[in-house]
Amino acid sequence: MNTKLTLSLEKEIIEKAKIYAKGTGRSLSEMVENYFRSLVEKPNKNDNKDEYADIDPQLKKLIGIIKLPDDFDIKKAKEDYYKEKYGI
């Protein structure tokens, strides 16, 4: 269930965010929701390994933007990419 949220931000930031959102084909609400989700959906503290430890920090910023299938295998995708790139 969606709930309305009112935020107070600097006007310049809002305008830049609107431009960015439009350029990426997303809404401001989606961007904010994805950001909040990335903050609250941390791996279980009992787990010693960060689920995203092997992902570049710049790419971590994209978490939540791209929807992948539940059975997506990052290791296989990397392997396939390198095979194609280097002709292995």
Secondary structure, 3 states (H helix, E strand, C coil): CCCCCCCCCCHHHHHHHHHHHHHHCCCHHHHHHHHHHHHHCCCCCCCCCCCCCCCCHHHHCCCCCCCCCCCCCHHHHHHHHHHHHHCC
